[in-house]
Amino acid sequence: MPQHRSYTTSVASVYPHYVTKAGKKNRTKDEVDQIICWLTGYSPEQLRSQLDNDVDFQTSFTDAPATDSNRSLITGAVCGVRVEEVEEPLLREIRYLDKLVDELAQGMAVEKILRG
C-alpha cells in the first residue's frame, strides 16, 4: 500500500503555514511551538533541530521522545475528516497536530488545547 504523501513532507515546509495561520488570529510562533512540543515531547531546541534538518513527518513522529497520553482526547474534524476516526496511527498524529493548530487559530486558550 502506498504511503500517504504527508509522511514524506518535511515538517519545516508546513511549519510556516502553521505559524501564519495562528498569526492571522494574533497567536504567536511560541504558542505553535508549545503545542508541537506538547504533542511530541520535543524540547524547543529539539523542535528547532527537526526544522533545521528538514525532517519529514514520519521521522519526526517516529522519533518523538514522549507523545502526550492526553492526545487521544483530541477530537473534531480537519478538512471534513474526524481525527479520532483516522485509523492509520501516523496519519492520525499528523491530523492531531493540524487540529491543535486550528484550535489555536480559532482563539482557544493554550491550556485547553493541551488537554491538561
C-alpha positions as CSV (number, residue, x, y, z in Angstrom):
1,M,0.0,0.0,0.0
2,P,1.5,3.4,-0.9
3,Q,2.4,5.9,1.8
4,H,0.3,9.0,2.3
5,R,2.3,11.9,0.9
6,S,2.1,13.7,4.3
7,Y,4.5,11.1,5.7
8,T,7.4,12.3,3.4
9,T,6.5,16.0,3.7
10,S,9.1,17.9,5.8
11,V,7.8,19.5,9.0
12,A,9.8,22.6,8.1
13,S,7.8,23.0,4.8
14,V,4.5,23.1,6.7
15,Y,5.6,24.9,9.9
16,P,5.5,28.4,8.3
17,H,1.8,27.7,7.4
18,Y,1.0,26.8,10.9
19,V,2.7,30.0,12.2
20,T,0.9,32.1,9.5
21,K,-2.5,30.6,10.3
22,A,-2.1,31.2,14.0
23,G,-0.7,34.7,13.4
24,K,-3.8,35.7,11.5
25,K,-5.6,35.4,14.8
26,N,-2.9,37.2,16.8
27,R,-1.4,34.0,18.1
28,T,2.3,33.6,18.3
29,K,5.0,31.3,16.9
30,D,5.9,30.4,20.5
31,E,2.3,29.1,21.0
32,V,2.6,27.0,17.9
33,D,5.9,25.7,19.2
34,Q,4.4,25.0,22.6
35,I,1.6,22.9,21.0
36,I,4.1,20.9,18.9
37,C,6.3,20.3,21.8
38,W,3.4,19.1,24.0
39,L,2.2,16.7,21.3
40,T,5.6,15.2,20.5
41,G,7.6,15.6,23.7
42,Y,10.3,17.5,21.8
43,S,12.1,20.3,23.7
44,P,12.1,23.7,21.9
45,E,15.7,23.0,20.9
46,Q,14.9,19.6,19.5
47,L,12.0,21.1,17.6
48,R,14.3,23.7,16.1
49,S,16.7,20.9,15.1
50,Q,13.8,19.0,13.4
51,L,13.0,22.1,11.4
52,D,16.6,23.0,10.6
53,N,17.3,19.4,9.4
54,D,14.2,19.2,7.2
55,V,12.9,16.1,8.9
56,D,9.8,14.6,7.4
57,F,6.6,13.9,9.4
58,Q,7.1,10.2,9.5
59,T,10.6,10.5,11.1
60,S,9.5,13.3,13.4
61,F,6.6,11.4,14.9
62,T,8.5,8.1,14.9
63,D,11.4,9.7,16.8
64,A,9.2,11.8,19.1
65,P,10.6,11.3,22.6
66,A,7.3,11.3,24.5
67,T,3.9,11.8,22.8
68,D,1.5,13.1,25.4
69,S,-1.1,10.5,26.6
70,N,-3.8,13.1,26.5
71,R,-3.5,13.4,22.7
72,S,-6.3,10.8,22.5
73,L,-8.6,13.5,23.9
74,I,-8.2,15.5,20.7
75,T,-11.4,15.2,18.7
76,G,-13.1,17.1,15.9
77,A,-12.8,17.5,12.2
78,V,-9.9,18.6,10.0
79,C,-10.9,19.0,6.3
80,G,-14.1,17.2,7.0
81,V,-12.4,14.1,8.5
82,R,-12.8,13.4,12.2
83,V,-9.4,13.0,13.7
84,E,-10.5,10.3,16.1
85,E,-11.7,8.1,13.3
86,V,-8.4,8.2,11.3
87,E,-7.3,4.5,11.5
88,E,-3.7,4.9,10.4
89,P,-1.7,5.9,13.5
90,L,0.8,8.2,11.9
91,L,-1.8,10.0,9.8
92,R,-3.9,10.4,13.0
93,E,-0.8,12.0,14.7
94,I,-0.4,14.5,11.8
95,R,-4.2,15.3,11.9
96,Y,-3.9,15.8,15.7
97,L,-1.3,18.5,15.0
98,D,-3.5,20.1,12.3
99,K,-6.4,20.1,14.7
100,L,-4.4,21.7,17.5
101,V,-3.2,24.5,15.2
102,D,-6.8,25.0,14.0
103,E,-7.9,25.4,17.7
104,L,-5.1,27.9,18.3
105,A,-6.2,29.9,15.3
106,Q,-9.8,29.8,16.5
107,G,-8.8,31.6,19.7
108,M,-8.9,28.7,22.1
109,A,-6.7,29.1,25.2
110,V,-3.4,27.1,25.0
111,E,-4.3,25.4,28.4
112,K,-7.5,24.0,26.8
113,I,-5.7,23.0,23.7
114,L,-3.2,21.0,25.7
115,R,-6.0,19.0,27.2
116,G,-4.5,19.3,30.7
